[in-house]
Amino acid sequence: MKAETKVNLHISDDGNSLSCMINKSSSWSRLLRIVSYCLRFVHRLRERNRLSPFLSAWELQYARAKIFTHVQEEFFNVEYKQLTTGQQLSKKSKLIRYTPFLDEQRVMRVGGRIDNSIATYDAKHPILLPKESPIAGLLVRYQHAALLHAGVEYTFHSLRQRYWILGARNLVRKTVFNCRTCFLQRRHTSSQLMADLPEFRVQPARCFLHTGLDYAGPVSIKTSTGRTPRFGKAWFAIFVCLSTKAIHIELVSDLTTSAFIAAFKRFWSRRGPISDLYSDNGTTFHGAKRDLAEMQRMAIAQSQDEEISSFMASHEINWHFIPPSAPHFGGIWETGVRSIKLHLKRVIGSSALTFEEYSSLLIQIEGLLNSRRLCTPSDHSLNPLTPSHFLTGQPLTSVPEPSFLDVNINRLQRWRQLQAKVQGFWKRWNLEYFSTLQPRTKWHQDAPNVAVGTLVVLKEPNQPSSKWMLGRVTEVHPGQDQRVRVVTVKTAKGIYKRPITKIAVLPLN
């Protein structure tokens, strides 16, 4: 049986099918081919002769002229009618400065003043187009991609060789900015106004009560001495007081949880108990947090003394992790790591030391870093305020004392004289160092918050920008000032929690 061929007929009520195709097309080359095939269909119905199976150059040129004449009749209606009837343009017309005319295909072109030049016909008389038409945006995107994603100026001047779009520079600038390929190559990520400092950074507290933690390394160490020594690796853990910037360094033999817990016990025994510990999301730190919490639960459960049990429960460490891939959230300990590495490079160079030699050197570097001044010394004092003042100014198990700052020091006893000196350090900390934390060093502009559902690109530091993953924001995490600086992004490979400095919001309309 002969198969029946079904034909679907779509009737549009907008009055013009060409306008419908122009408004629904997203590519200039695709629109040109669609119009060419439509005109070929009309030609076959009228002429009854078969054409080649492929589109020819004259068919594309004819379709291009039809599109341009349609756009010019729609947006330059008055001027186009005046040129068709041979009238002069009105003095109030915005096209009079270009002295336009109609060519053989009835396309409006720029008359201009460079007719005697050696340039091509299209360059001397480019086609006039309005920027409000969708055709202008299609042509700019097509030219931008044809020039291998060139910049604004090169795209603009290349476009002027064939088309004169009114207000084209702003349109080209907007197109280049919204181009996804160019956007990824610029690597511009989001930012927000720098947040206020948290309470533990701006309130007086005992040294290392609030501590930041980070690992650095590895460094090469000698595991044996002799003519043919063996070499291994070691790391050092940096504990930074978040109130006074005091630094404590511990050398660690490996990255295991047990090695870190041993280093943490040494730090605890020498600096006293802490209440809050802040670190990045290293696997060693997550394992140490679980082990320390389990040890505390076991000690509390096995303790029969209510006083000891309550003491251990009250000294439980609150471990806080900064968002993943957000080192600027821990800038205070990242600065300490940089300072330590600077001294190590200058002292050691490429030589290797033993474990004991490295420990001695790191402790000396710790003393040097704790002797740095926190701020510029005041006019009435030649002794700048340093973290060492707070480390040696009071014992680890100090008890609350009344203020002796307003009492004459000659009237105080020896112990109270010492306490008055300690309180004087905190007074200088409040007067000299505290004010230096006021200005924002970067991220000065307030930006709109990233909303749920926003399409973003996830920045991966180990991959080129063309390979960054596309994702959508599923959850936002605002700070105390209700500004969003951390978001949760869902991608094809999983769900990630990242700061907004590691995402790029796509410029979509």
C-alpha positions in Angstrom: 0.0 0.0 0.0 1.2 3.5 -0.7 2.1 5.4 2.4 0.2 8.6 3.0 2.2 11.7 3.6 0.8 13.9 6.3 1.4 17.7 6.2 0.9 19.9 9.2 -0.2 23.5 8.5 0.5 26.1 11.1 -1.5 29.3 10.8 -0.2 32.3 12.7 -2.4 35.2 13.7 0.3 37.8 14.2 0.0 38.9 10.6 3.7 38.4 9.6 5.5 35.1 9.7 8.9 36.7 9.1 8.6 38.7 12.3 7.7 35.5 14.1 10.9 33.7 12.8 13.1 36.7 13.7 11.8 37.0 17.2 12.2 33.2 17.9 15.6 32.7 16.4 18.8 32.7 18.6 21.3 32.4 15.8 21.9 34.6 12.7 23.1 31.8 10.5 20.2 29.6 11.5 17.7 32.3 10.8 19.3 33.0 7.4 19.0 29.4 6.4 15.4 29.1 7.7 14.3 32.1 5.7 16.2 30.8 2.6 14.4 27.4 2.7 11.0 29.2 3.2 11.7 31.4 0.1 12.9 28.3 -1.8 9.6 26.7 -1.0 7.7 29.7 -2.4 9.9 29.8 -5.5 9.2 26.1 -6.2 5.4 26.7 -5.9 5.6 29.6 -8.3 8.3 28.6 -10.8 7.7 24.8 -10.8 11.4 24.1 -11.4 13.7 22.1 -9.1 16.7 23.7 -7.6 20.0 22.1 -6.3 19.7 20.1 -3.1 21.9 22.6 -1.3 21.4 26.3 -0.7 23.3 28.5 -3.1 25.0 31.9 -2.4 22.3 33.9 -4.3 19.6 32.3 -2.2 21.3 33.3 1.0 21.9 36.9 -0.3 18.2 37.1 -1.3 17.0 35.9 2.1 19.4 38.4 3.8 18.0 41.3 1.8 14.5 40.2 2.7 15.3 40.2 6.4 16.9 43.6 6.3 14.2 45.3 4.3 11.6 43.9 6.6 13.4 45.3 9.7 14.0 48.6 8.1 10.4 49.0 7.1 9.3 48.1 10.6 11.7 50.4 12.6 12.5 53.1 9.9 8.9 53.3 8.5 8.8 57.0 7.7 12.3 57.3 6.3 11.9 54.1 4.3 8.7 55.4 2.7 10.3 58.8 1.9 13.2 57.1 0.2 10.9 54.8 -1.7 8.9 57.7 -3.1 12.0 59.8 -3.9 11.3 62.4 -1.2 13.9 64.1 1.0 14.2 63.1 4.7 12.8 65.3 7.4 15.2 67.6 9.2 14.1 65.9 12.5 15.0 62.5 11.3 17.8 60.7 13.2 19.0 59.2 9.9 19.6 62.5 8.0 23.2 62.7 9.1 23.9 59.4 7.3 22.4 60.5 3.9 20.8 57.0 3.4 19.8 55.5 0.0 18.2 52.3 -1.3 20.4 49.9 -3.3 19.2 47.5 -6.0 17.6 45.1 -3.5 15.8 48.0 -1.8 18.0 47.8 1.3 18.8 51.1 3.1 22.5 51.9 3.3 24.6 54.7 4.5 25.5 57.3 1.9 28.4 58.9 3.8 31.4 60.8 2.5 34.0 58.2 1.6 32.6 57.1 -1.7 36.0 57.9 -3.4 38.0 55.6 -1.1 39.4 52.2 -2.1 37.4 50.4 0.5 34.8 47.7 -0.4 31.2 48.6 -1.3 29.9 47.2 2.0 32.5 49.2 4.0 31.7 52.5 2.1 28.0 51.9 2.4 27.1 49.7 5.4 23.5 48.6 6.0 21.6 50.7 8.4 20.0 48.8 11.3 18.3 49.8 14.6 19.7 48.5 17.8 16.2 47.7 19.1 15.7 45.0 16.5 16.6 41.4 17.5 18.6 41.2 14.2 21.1 43.6 15.7 21.8 41.3 18.7 22.0 38.3 16.4 24.5 40.0 14.1 26.7 41.1 17.0 26.8 37.6 18.5 27.6 36.1 15.1 30.4 38.6 14.5 31.8 38.1 18.0 31.9 34.3 17.5 33.3 34.5 14.0 36.2 36.7 15.3 37.0 33.9 17.9 35.5 35.9 20.8 37.4 39.1 20.2 37.1 42.1 22.4 34.7 45.0 22.3 36.7 47.3 20.0 37.7 44.7 17.5 34.2 43.3 17.3 32.7 46.8 16.9 35.1 47.9 14.1 34.7 44.6 12.3 30.9 44.9 12.4 31.1 48.4 11.0 32.6 47.0 7.8 29.2 45.7 6.7 26.5 47.0 9.2 25.9 50.4 10.7 23.9 49.7 13.8 22.8 52.8 15.7 24.2 52.7 19.2 26.3 49.6 18.3 29.1 50.1 20.8 26.9 49.7 23.9 25.2 46.7 22.3 28.6 45.1 21.5 29.9 45.8 25.0 26.8 44.1 26.5 27.1 41.1 24.2 30.8 40.6 25.0 30.1 40.9 28.7 27.2 38.4 28.5 29.1 35.9 26.4 29.6 32.8 28.6 32.9 31.8 26.9 34.4 35.2 27.5 33.0 35.4 31.0 34.8 32.1 32.0 38.0 33.4 30.6 37.8 36.6 32.6 37.5 34.5 35.7 35.5 37.1 37.6 34.0 35.7 40.7 31.4 37.1 43.1 32.2 39.2 46.1 30.4 40.8 49.0 31.1 43.6 51.4 33.8 42.5 53.9 32.1 41.2 57.0 32.5 42.6 60.5 35.1 40.9 62.7 33.6 38.2 65.0 33.4 38.7 68.7 36.5 36.7 69.6 38.7 39.0 67.4 37.6 42.2 69.1 37.0 41.3 72.7 39.8 40.8 75.3 40.4 37.2 76.3 43.1 35.0 77.6 45.7 34.0 75.0 44.7 30.9 72.9 41.3 30.8 74.4 40.1 31.1 70.8 42.6 29.5 68.6 43.1 29.1 64.8 44.8 26.0 63.5 46.5 25.1 60.3 49.0 22.7 58.9 52.0 23.6 56.7 54.6 21.6 54.9 55.9 19.2 54.2 59.6 19.8 55.0 62.4 17.4 54.4 64.1 16.0 57.6 66.9 13.6 58.2 65.7 10.3 59.7 69.2 9.0 60.1 72.7 10.5 60.2 75.9 9.2 58.7 77.5 9.1 55.3 74.3 8.1 53.5 71.5 9.7 55.6 67.9 8.8 55.0 65.3 11.5 54.5 61.7 11.8 55.4 58.9 14.3 55.6 57.5 16.3 58.5 54.8 18.9 58.9 54.3 21.7 61.4 51.0 22.7 63.1 50.4 26.4 63.7 48.2 27.5 66.5 47.3 31.2 66.4 45.5 33.2 69.1 42.7 35.0 67.4 42.7 37.9 69.9 46.4 38.7 70.2 47.9 37.0 67.1 50.3 35.0 69.3 51.7 31.9 67.5 52.5 28.4 68.8 54.3 25.9 66.5 54.4 22.1 66.9 56.4 19.8 64.6 54.4 16.8 63.5 55.9 13.6 62.0 52.9 12.7 59.7 49.4 13.6 58.8 47.6 11.0 60.9 45.1 11.8 63.5 47.1 10.3 66.3 50.1 12.5 65.4 48.0 15.6 65.5 46.4 14.6 68.8 49.8 14.2 70.3 50.8 17.7 69.1 47.5 19.1 70.3 48.2 17.7 73.8 51.6 19.3 73.9 50.0 22.6 72.9 47.3 22.2 75.6 49.8 21.4 78.3 52.0 24.5 77.5 49.3 27.1 76.6 46.4 26.0 78.7 42.8 24.9 77.8 41.0 26.4 74.9 37.2 26.9 74.3 37.0 27.3 70.6 39.2 25.9 67.8 38.9 27.1 64.2 40.4 25.3 61.2 39.9 24.4 57.6 38.3 21.2 56.4 41.4 18.9 56.4 40.7 15.2 56.8 43.2 15.1 59.7 41.2 17.8 61.6 37.9 16.0 61.1 39.4 12.7 62.4 41.0 14.5 65.3 37.6 16.1 66.2 35.9 12.8 66.3 38.6 11.2 68.4 38.8 14.0 70.9 35.0 14.0 71.3 35.1 10.2 71.8 37.8 10.6 74.4 35.9 13.2 76.3 32.7 11.1 76.3 34.6 8.1 77.6 36.3 10.1 80.3 33.0 11.7 81.4 31.2 8.3 81.4 34.0 6.5 83.4 34.3 9.3 86.0 32.4 8.7 89.2 33.2 12.0 90.7 30.5 14.6 89.8 32.9 17.5 90.2 35.4 16.0 87.8 32.7 15.0 85.3 31.2 18.6 85.3 34.7 20.0 84.9 35.5 17.9 81.8 32.1 18.7 80.4 32.6 22.4 80.9 36.0 22.3 79.1 34.7 20.6 76.0 36.3 22.1 72.8 34.0 23.7 70.3 35.6 22.9 66.9 34.5 25.1 64.1 35.3 24.5 60.4 35.4 27.3 57.8 33.6 26.7 54.5 35.5 24.4 52.0 37.9 26.1 49.6 37.7 29.4 51.5 41.2 30.1 52.8 40.3 33.8 53.2 38.0 32.9 56.1 41.2 31.9 58.0 43.4 34.7 56.8 44.9 35.2 60.3 46.5 31.8 60.4 47.3 31.8 56.7 49.4 34.9 57.4 51.2 33.1 60.1 52.0 30.2 57.8 53.5 32.6 55.2 55.7 34.3 57.9 57.0 30.9 59.1 57.8 29.8 55.6 59.6 33.1 54.9 61.9 32.6 57.8 62.5 28.9 57.0 63.5 29.7 53.4 65.9 32.3 54.5 67.6 30.2 57.2 67.5 26.7 55.8 67.2 27.1 52.1 67.4 23.6 50.5 69.3 21.8 53.3 67.7 19.1 55.5 67.7 19.1 59.3 66.9 16.4 61.9 63.7 16.3 63.8 65.3 17.9 66.9 67.0 20.6 64.9 63.7 21.5 63.2 61.9 21.6 66.5 64.6 24.0 67.9 64.5 26.2 64.9 60.7 26.4 64.8 60.6 27.4 68.5 63.1 30.2 67.8 60.9 31.3 64.9 57.9 31.2 67.2 59.7 33.6 69.6 60.6 36.0 66.8 57.1 36.1 65.5 55.6 36.6 68.9 58.0 39.6 69.4 56.6 41.4 66.3 54.8 44.6 67.1 51.0 44.5 66.7 50.8 48.2 65.7 52.8 51.3 65.5 54.1 52.4 69.0 52.3 55.4 70.5 54.0 58.7 71.0 54.4 58.2 74.8 55.9 54.7 74.6 59.0 53.4 72.9 58.1 49.8 73.7 55.7 48.5 71.1 52.9 46.2 72.0 53.7 42.6 70.9 52.0 39.1 71.4 54.7 38.3 73.9 53.3 40.8 76.4 50.2 38.7 76.6 52.0 35.4 76.8 54.3 36.3 79.7 52.0 38.9 81.4 49.8 36.4 83.3 49.8 32.8 84.4 47.7 30.2 82.5 45.4 29.7 85.4 44.7 33.3 86.3 41.6 34.3 88.3 39.5 37.4 87.8 41.1 40.5 89.4 39.7 44.0 90.0 41.0 46.9 87.9 44.1 48.7 89.2 44.6 51.0 86.2 43.3 54.1 88.1 45.3 53.5 91.3 48.8 54.9 91.8 51.2 52.1 91.3 53.3 53.2 94.4 50.3 52.3 96.6 50.0 48.8 95.3 51.5 45.6 96.6 54.0 43.6 94.6 51.4 41.1 93.2 48.9 43.8 92.4 51.7 45.8 90.7 52.1 42.8 88.4 48.4 42.6 87.8 48.3 46.3 87.0 51.0 45.8 84.3 49.0 43.0 82.8 45.8 45.1 82.7 47.9 47.9 81.1 48.7 45.6 78.2 45.0 45.1 77.5 44.5 48.8 77.8 47.2 49.4 75.2 45.7 46.6 73.1 42.3 48.5 73.2 43.8 51.9 72.5 46.6 51.1 70.0 45.9 47.7 68.3 42.1 47.6 68.4 41.7 50.7 66.2 43.9 49.2 63.4 41.2 46.6 62.8 38.6 49.2 61.8 39.2 49.7 58.1 38.2 47.1 55.4 41.2 46.3 53.3 39.2 45.0 50.4 35.6 44.1 49.3 34.5 47.7 49.9 31.3 47.6 47.8 28.0 46.2 48.9 26.7 43.7 46.4 23.3 42.0 45.9 23.0 38.7 47.7 23.2 35.5 45.6 19.7 34.0 45.6 18.5 30.4 45.6 18.1 29.1 42.0 20.9 31.3 40.5 22.8 29.6 37.8 26.5 29.8 38.6 29.9 28.3 37.5 31.9 26.6 40.2 35.6 27.7 40.1 38.0 24.8 40.3 41.6 26.0 41.0 43.2 22.8 39.4 41.2 23.0 36.1 41.1 25.6 33.3 38.2 27.9 33.2 36.6 26.2 30.2 36.2 23.1 32.4 34.5 24.7 35.3 31.3 22.9 36.3 27.9 24.5 35.8 25.6 24.4 38.8 22.6 26.0 40.5 22.4 27.5 44.0 20.2 25.4 46.3 20.9 27.0 49.6 22.4 30.2 50.9 24.1 30.8 54.3 23.9 34.5 55.3 26.1 35.9 58.0 25.2 38.0 61.1 24.7 41.0 58.8 22.3 39.0 56.6 24.8 39.2 53.7 25.3 35.9 51.8 29.0 34.9 51.5 28.6 31.1 51.5 26.3 29.1 49.3 25.5 25.4 48.5 25.7 24.6 44.8 24.2 21.5 43.1 26.2 20.3 40.1 26.1 17.2 37.9 28.8 15.6 40.1 27.3 16.4 43.5 26.5 19.1 46.0 29.3 21.5 47.2 29.4 24.2 49.8 31.5 27.1 48.6 32.2 30.8 49.3 30.9 33.2 46.7 34.5 34.1 45.8 34.8 30.6 44.3 31.6 30.9 42.1 30.8 33.1 39.1 27.2 34.1 38.5 26.4 33.7 34.9 25.2 37.0 33.3 21.8 35.7 32.2 18.7 37.9 31.5 
